[in-house]
Amino acid sequence: MTAGRIVASFFGILLALAATGLVIGAIAVIVAFGTRQDGRGFLESGSYELRSDGYAVTSADVAIAPHPGDWWPVETVVDVGLTVTPDAGAVFVGVGPADDVARFLAGVAHDEVRSIGTARSDVRYRDVAGQAVPALPSAQTFWAATVEGTGAQRLEWPVERGSWTVVIMNADASPGVVVEAVGAVRVPFLPAIGAGVLVAGLILGAVAAALLVLAFRRPLAERDPAGGSFASTTARTAGAAAWPSYPVLIEGRLDEPLSRGLWLIKWLLAIPHFIILAFLWMAFVVLTFITFFAILFTGRYPRPIFDFNVGVMRWTWRVIFYATSVLGTDRYPPFTLADADYPARLDVAYPEQLSRGLVLVKWWLLAIPHYLIVGVLTSGLVWWTTDFNGGYGDSVLEIGGGIIGILALVAGLVLLFSGRYAHGLFDLLMGLNRWVFRVMAYAALMRDEYPPFRLDVGGSETPAPPVGAPVVAAQ
């Protein structure tokens, strides 16, 4: 790879990472605005229990562009809200200048909120000791906004410059504060921010795609005029197997003899590959997103992007064949997207035309049955459990070991104690991985043919043709 291609790939990966973050962030903002706002434009948090054995619950000081040189629009652009429901009696909620609040609560026992987690009771405080008894909060004149009464009380405050503190007390200034609180914020131009960030992410993604295509495209001399990728061209000219019944070729050769114990550290040796693949898969996702629109409007998968994405899958297959999902060779995988002389090989037949309508549903709706199976194969049983705490539950995602990982571990243990790889396990692992990569290619919009519900075991999918017979790729 030339220096120019190395530079292009480096910046392409960085931009793909940035683009992915921007697109995910923008989608999160847009979805949050559509689902968490209260009808008046306020985005609401969950409900939290706030309590203090002292006289008040306060926030830490919140600095809003306190210095004259800080940038902040002159007009009010952000409103905050706080809905507080007392456990009993009347409650007082106020927002005041931090210095004035500090003087008001000087020597008064109270609790300052330091952090808030995801659970209702996941609140951390800083305990402030004191012996003084505070005056009635409603009698103070420094508050910027207040609300007081029994039942749920809603305070809304247009944000201003300065350092501010939120105070929650019993209205009669008695000790023992227990309330339920829901925070809210309203930014009038938040949807526009989300749309702008989304556009910026798509532009960065397009630039990243161009750089990556420039970095990894093959020279014209290596391209296959017959429509297959470089790997398939090499296979045909070498007289290897033709395309199988499904146009995704996954092959592996058990590279015996294998070391008894090397598989125990292969995952560690493969860390450089894992790091590079993390960035390559980010680029893969961005490029597939771009390809979605290309297929929708033209019915074609851009060939340079196709070659790059197949290269990422090919690289991934070599690494997991070596280190995690098969353990079928001790040869260290090469750092390349291109086809290589290696015991694990992957290729996908390039489609000349793809359905414009099918691209809208195949990657999510039609693939759901396969996703369920692949989920069991790769990450095991996935289920939701709920831990109830005082009537409030926190959902927790639990993931068990996948079938492929468990069988690969068994194969490694058999190798460790017997010195031989169980051939039956190898054939089964090849079939399971073949299923996963077929679904991966389908979900990545590379083919319109629905993946078969079939376990094609063994290292090779199709028998080699008779000697002297022409080998033609299935179209």
Buried (B, 14 or more C-beta within 10 A) or exposed (E): EEEEBEEBBEBBBBBBBBBBBBBBBBBEBBEBBEEEBEEEBBBBBBEBBBBBEBBBBBBEBBEBBBEEEEEBEEEEEBBBBBBBBBEEEBBBBBBBBBEBBBEBBEEBBBBBBEEBEEBBEBBEBEEBEBEEEBEEBBEBEEBBBBBBEEEEBBBBBEBBBBBBBBBBBBBEBEBEBBBBBBBBBBBEEBBEBBBEBBEBBBEBBBBBBBBBBBBBBBEEEEBBEEBBBBBBBBBBEEEBBBBBEBBBBBBBBBBEEBEBEBBEEBBEEBEEBBEBBEBBBBBBBBBBBBBBEBBBEEBBBBBBBBBBBBBBBBBBBBBBBBBBBBBBBBBBBEEBBBBBEBBBBBBBBBBEEBBEEBBEEBBEEBBEEBEEBBBBBBBBEEEEEEEEEEEBEBEEEEEEEBBBBEBBBEBBEBBBEEEEBBEEBBBBBBBBBBBBBBBBBBBBBBBBBBBEEEEBBBBBBBEEBEEEEEBEBEE
